[in-house]
Each structure stands twice: as C-alpha cells, then as structure tokens.
Amino acid sequence: MQNAISLDADNRVRIQGKISRKIPLKYTPTGLPIAELVVAAPQTFLGKASMGHFEVVLSGELAESVVAFRIGNRVEVDGTLWTRSFKDRKGNKVQETKIIAKAIIGDEK
C-alpha cells in the first residue's frame, strides 16, 4: 500500500529559535536539576505566519548547562514531544504538550 503511514515512527522533534523567557532552575525532592525554557520560532499554517512559543523541559546536566543562556540567545533543541492531560483548579480539562530535551546547543552571548 503506497502512502501508508508507518506506525513505528519515532517521537522526535528539532526546533531552532530564540529563548523568550528567563530560565528558572529548580530541583526535584531527590535533587535532580530541572530547567524549563521557552523557544520562540517562526511558524506558518494555512499561509499565515506567526511566532510560536514552545516549552522545553531539561533535566540533569542539560538543565545545569542552560543557566548561562539568556533571553534572545539562539538555540537548537533535539528532543521528544510529551503530552499530558489534567484538570485545572476550576475543573476544566487541560492538555499540554512540551518538548523534553535530549540535546541542546546555543550561544551564551
């Protein structure tokens, strides 16, 4: 069958853009460093261009390595998509998708 979609495809994503928010470094109760950054990157859908803001989660040494990055630094992130559903404080169902970083490179200027 031609044009079939393979069901064994990898969950992989690569994004290039600029850091758009300050990067907080936190620690889990077991001491694992966690950092969350937001990458702003251009996107186009149905001929309309806009700026997308993509949340990226880093852990361990990767989290510690990005603390020197600042708003406006260019980065390239390789990772996987992670999605979860939950109910907010008002009982509304919320679904969020984040990028779990496996590698990151960028400038520290």
Secondary structure by P-SEA (a helix, b strand, c coil): ccccccccccbbbbbbbbbcbbbbbbbcccbbbbbbbbbbbbbbcccbbbbbbbbbbbcaaaaaaaccccccccbbbbbbbbbbbbbccccbbbbbbbbbccbbbbbcc
